[in-house]
Amino acid sequence: MARLKDNIYKRKQKLKAKKEKKFVLVKKVFLIIVLVVVLFSSFKIYQSIRRSSWQDDSRFNIVFDSLPVLIASFGNSNHEVNFLLIPEGTFIETTHGYGSCRAESISRLGKINNRGGEFLSESLQNYLGLPLDSYILSSSNLVFENNPTSLKSYLLANFSFFSKAREEASLNNWDLLRLWWYLKKTNLNKFNVVDLSDTPASEEITLADGNKAIKIDPNRLELLITQFFSDNKIKEEDLSISVLNSTEHVGLASQMANLIKNIGGQIIKIGEVTMVLRDDDYNCEIRSLKEHKNSYTVRKISKIFNCRWTGDDLLSERSSLVIIVKENYWKLLNLP
């Protein structure tokens, strides 16, 4: 009898030991899974931070495919948010040679080639002379009114992680979170709203078919862009800039220079240059002394126009930076 009890006890101990081993194994597997998830999440967060499009102390402009089309500008030390409303029916000269198009229809035209947001951003940037760093295509059922409270609610809805209002965006999750938080803590008295229909920069015209439309005067628009969308960091660096056209197409250097001037760049020369440039995918070359290679101004202009820094040969120009416009820039504006 005692021997039977002893065998039963041993069996129970073995079963207990097996259960304990199994529990330890399950616990280890669980901890490994948790560790993998944490490491993967950390890596994704690191990637988002590394690929962030926005530096907190720089001007950051986003275009929203809304009705009306909206441009929101963040950043700079005063913590303001500036808005530019482009009225419905405003004709914009689009890139890639597609001609004039109503502002609210540009993204739909671009979707033909699966480039809706990019096409909208490129076209407005080049026509308005205002750099656009990103875009958000919004749901058509989300609207806003022309007042700070409504605009803030509209932007918060688009920046939310789980927003159903946002159909497409060129921002990563880290940028969306930072912009949401930036906007959340910004007082409404820091909002500046410019409606183009209320400014001398826009004019109502009658089309050949009798319909009404709005036309923009780029020269008058420059004053508004300079006032509300200039970049303080470019102004602080105060680097003199020469823009030279290396193509046979007239006006390219002036167009590029106008945008740079609008955001605070010190343009001292617009001219032409005859030279053979490397055949690559860049729209322009930037040259400067090595001490300016990593300056904010060089990095910002390179991002706006897709330029490449190519050395310190300033071509005898008396400016800190020399920008050489390439054939690719003309192709961007004029070819499909």
MOSULUR-V693310 format. One record per residue. N is the residue number from 0. PHI is phi in degrees with one decimal (* if undefined). NEAR is the number of other ideal C-beta (glycine too) atoms within 8 Angstrom. D_CENTER is the distance of its C-alpha to the mean C-alpha in Angstrom with 2 decimals. Layout:
# MOSULUR-V693310
N	PHI	NEAR	D_CENTER
N	PHI	NEAR	D_CENTER
This chain:
# MOSULUR-V693310
0	*	4	83.68
1	-63.6	5	82.18
2	-66.9	6	80.94
3	-64.9	7	79.21
4	-63.5	8	77.47
5	-65.9	8	76.38
6	-65.0	8	74.85
7	-62.2	8	73.01
8	-63.6	8	71.66
9	-63.9	8	70.48
10	-62.2	8	68.73
11	-61.0	8	66.92
12	-66.0	8	65.86
13	-64.9	8	64.55
14	-62.4	8	62.60
15	-64.1	8	61.21
16	-64.8	8	60.24
17	-64.0	8	58.49
18	-62.1	8	56.55
19	-64.7	8	55.52
20	-63.3	8	54.37
21	-63.5	8	52.46
22	-62.4	8	50.80
23	-63.1	8	49.90
24	-63.9	8	48.46
25	-60.6	8	46.40
26	-62.0	8	45.20
27	-65.0	8	44.17
28	-61.8	8	42.33
29	-60.6	8	40.53
30	-64.3	8	39.55
31	-64.2	8	38.32
32	-61.9	8	36.17
33	-60.8	8	34.76
34	-62.4	8	34.12
35	-62.7	8	32.34
36	-62.3	8	30.13
37	-63.9	8	29.35
38	-64.6	8	28.64
39	-64.5	8	26.41
40	-63.8	8	24.47
41	-63.1	8	24.24
42	-65.0	8	23.01
43	-64.8	8	20.25
44	-64.6	9	19.23
45	-60.8	8	19.46
46	-62.3	8	17.27
47	-62.5	12	14.53
48	-65.5	8	14.93
49	-64.8	6	15.12
50	-93.6	8	11.98
51	-56.7	11	9.99
52	-86.8	10	6.53
53	-122.3	12	7.81
54	-97.1	7	11.18
55	-53.5	6	13.21
56	-95.6	7	14.73
57	-114.4	12	11.91
58	-71.8	13	10.24
59	-134.8	12	6.79
60	-112.5	14	6.08
61	-126.0	15	5.60
62	-104.0	14	8.08
63	-112.3	14	10.86
64	-81.5	13	13.46
65	-119.1	11	16.28
66	-120.3	7	19.55
67	-75.3	11	19.00
68	-61.1	16	15.42
69	-123.3	14	13.56
70	-115.7	14	10.85
71	-114.3	12	10.58
72	-122.5	14	10.14
73	-115.8	12	10.88
74	105.1	10	12.68
75	73.4	10	15.51
76	-67.0	5	19.00
77	-82.0	5	20.20
78	58.3	6	18.05
79	-91.8	9	17.46
80	-125.0	11	15.10
81	-106.5	11	15.06
82	-122.9	13	14.91
83	-123.4	13	15.39
84	-98.7	13	17.35
85	-103.5	12	17.94
86	-58.8	12	21.40
87	-60.0	8	22.50
88	89.4	9	24.21
89	-78.7	16	22.13
90	-85.2	12	22.33
91	-122.1	15	19.38
92	-78.4	8	20.07
93	-84.9	13	18.00
94	-82.1	10	17.27
95	61.7	11	19.55
96	73.6	8	22.59
97	-85.8	8	22.49
98	80.4	6	23.54
99	-80.5	6	23.02
100	-152.0	12	21.80
101	-62.4	11	21.52
102	-54.9	14	18.01
103	-73.5	10	18.64
104	-106.7	8	19.80
105	-64.2	16	17.11
106	-64.9	12	15.44
107	-65.3	7	19.05
108	-63.8	11	19.92
109	-67.5	13	17.14
110	-65.6	9	18.38
111	-58.7	5	21.54
112	-108.2	7	20.01
113	57.5	5	17.88
114	-134.6	8	14.65
115	-54.1	13	14.21
116	-67.7	15	10.54
117	-64.8	10	9.76
118	-65.7	16	12.68
119	-61.3	16	11.75
120	-64.0	13	8.44
121	-60.4	11	10.58
122	-65.7	14	13.53
123	-66.8	17	12.43
124	-59.5	13	10.81
125	-75.1	13	14.10
126	-81.0	11	16.39
127	-84.4	11	15.39
128	71.3	13	14.72
129	-131.3	14	11.60
130	-65.8	9	8.46
131	-118.1	12	5.39
132	-85.9	9	2.13
133	-159.8	14	2.21
134	-143.6	15	5.99
135	-135.9	15	9.21
136	-94.5	13	12.56
137	-101.7	12	15.23
138	-67.0	8	18.94
139	-69.1	5	21.05
140	-89.8	4	23.47
141	-104.6	11	21.21
142	-123.3	7	21.62
143	-142.6	10	21.40
144	-107.6	6	23.56
145	-81.5	8	22.94
146	-154.4	7	23.61
147	-57.0	8	21.87
148	-62.7	7	23.49
149	-66.5	10	22.41
150	-64.1	16	18.78
151	-64.1	12	18.69
152	-62.2	9	20.31
153	-63.2	14	17.98
154	-68.1	11	14.83
155	-60.3	11	16.89
156	-63.7	10	17.96
157	-76.4	14	14.52
158	-86.4	11	13.53
159	-62.6	11	16.97
160	-54.9	6	17.56
161	-106.0	4	20.11
162	-67.9	9	18.75
163	-89.8	5	20.45
164	-77.4	10	18.48
165	-90.8	12	15.25
166	-86.1	6	16.00
167	-156.0	9	12.88
168	-150.6	11	9.40
169	-97.8	10	6.95
170	-104.8	10	7.25
171	-88.3	9	10.54
172	-63.1	7	13.44
173	-65.2	11	13.41
174	-64.2	13	10.07
175	-60.9	13	11.48
176	-63.6	10	14.73
177	-64.9	11	13.73
178	-66.6	14	11.93
179	-61.0	11	15.03
180	-68.3	8	17.34
181	-58.2	9	15.88
182	-69.7	13	16.29
183	-59.8	7	19.61
184	-94.9	5	21.19
185	-91.1	12	20.11
186	-70.8	4	23.10
187	-64.0	8	23.08
188	-73.5	4	24.55
189	-95.3	10	21.31
190	-90.9	13	19.64
191	-118.7	9	19.72
192	-111.8	10	19.61
193	-115.9	12	19.90
194	-98.2	9	21.20
195	-56.6	15	21.43
196	-68.4	8	24.67
197	-99.9	5	26.26
198	-119.4	10	25.57
199	-67.8	5	27.47
200	-74.6	10	24.39
201	-117.4	13	25.08
202	-144.1	7	28.36
203	-79.8	8	29.89
204	-126.8	8	31.51
205	-108.5	7	33.88
206	-78.5	8	33.22
207	-61.0	3	36.11
208	-87.4	4	36.54
209	93.6	5	36.92
210	-74.7	6	33.62
211	-89.9	8	31.61
212	-147.9	12	28.11
213	-120.2	14	25.96
214	-114.7	10	25.34
215	-104.4	14	23.09
216	-94.3	10	24.60
217	-57.9	10	21.99
218	-65.1	5	24.33
219	-71.2	10	24.57
220	-66.2	13	20.87
221	-55.4	12	20.35
222	-63.4	8	22.29
223	-68.9	13	20.06
224	-61.5	14	16.81
225	-62.6	11	18.68
226	-71.8	7	20.07
227	-108.9	11	17.17
228	-127.8	15	13.97
229	-70.7	13	15.45
230	-106.0	12	14.44
231	-61.1	10	17.52
232	-69.2	12	17.14
233	-66.9	13	17.30
234	-63.2	9	20.25
235	-65.5	6	21.90
236	-69.6	9	21.92
237	52.6	6	23.33
238	-86.7	13	23.42
239	-73.2	10	25.08
240	-133.8	16	23.45
241	-111.5	15	25.16
242	-117.5	15	23.49
243	-119.6	16	25.88
244	-94.2	12	25.99
245	-98.2	12	27.66
246	-102.9	10	27.86
247	-93.0	2	30.42
248	-93.9	7	27.97
249	-72.1	4	28.38
250	95.8	6	25.60
251	-64.8	12	22.72
252	-63.8	13	22.94
253	-64.1	9	23.17
254	-64.0	11	20.07
255	-67.0	14	17.99
256	-64.3	12	19.93
257	-61.5	11	19.37
258	-64.4	14	15.62
259	-61.8	13	16.31
260	-65.4	11	19.09
261	-60.9	13	17.14
262	-98.6	15	15.01
263	109.3	11	18.25
264	-72.9	11	19.13
265	-94.6	8	22.89
266	-82.1	11	23.73
267	-112.5	8	27.42
268	-156.9	9	27.92
269	-125.4	9	26.84
270	-154.4	9	29.11
271	-126.1	7	29.96
272	-147.2	9	30.93
273	-108.0	4	32.96
274	-165.6	6	32.24
275	-95.0	2	31.63
276	-109.9	8	28.24
277	-63.6	4	27.38
278	-84.0	3	26.57
279	-144.0	5	23.33
280	-92.0	4	19.90
281	-84.1	10	18.31
282	-88.7	10	17.91
283	-163.9	14	19.39
284	-116.0	12	21.15
285	-119.1	15	20.96
286	-124.1	14	24.25
287	-164.3	16	25.23
288	-63.8	8	27.73
289	-59.3	6	27.02
290	-66.5	5	26.72
291	-103.2	12	23.50
292	-56.7	9	22.03
293	-101.9	5	19.92
294	-66.8	10	19.31
295	-60.9	9	16.06
296	-61.1	14	16.37
297	-63.9	14	16.88
298	-65.3	9	14.01
299	-67.2	14	11.53
300	-64.5	14	13.20
301	-60.5	12	13.43
302	-71.0	8	9.75
303	-62.2	9	9.30
304	-106.4	11	12.47
305	59.7	10	13.11
306	-107.0	12	16.12
307	-126.9	9	18.70
308	-75.0	11	20.92
309	-122.3	8	24.45
310	127.8	5	26.85
311	-110.2	7	28.65
312	-80.4	6	30.58
313	-87.9	10	29.70
314	56.2	8	32.03
315	65.9	3	34.19
316	-78.1	9	31.54
317	-97.6	5	31.88
318	-116.1	12	28.23
319	-71.8	8	26.32
320	-125.5	15	23.71
321	-122.9	13	24.43
322	-108.7	17	21.80
323	-110.7	13	23.43
324	-79.1	14	21.97
325	-107.6	12	22.84
326	-59.0	7	23.96
327	-61.3	10	20.87
328	-67.6	14	18.92
329	-63.8	10	21.67
330	-62.0	8	21.53
331	-58.3	12	17.84
332	-78.3	10	18.87
333	-123.1	7	22.24
334	-110.8	6	22.89
335	-61.3	5	22.15
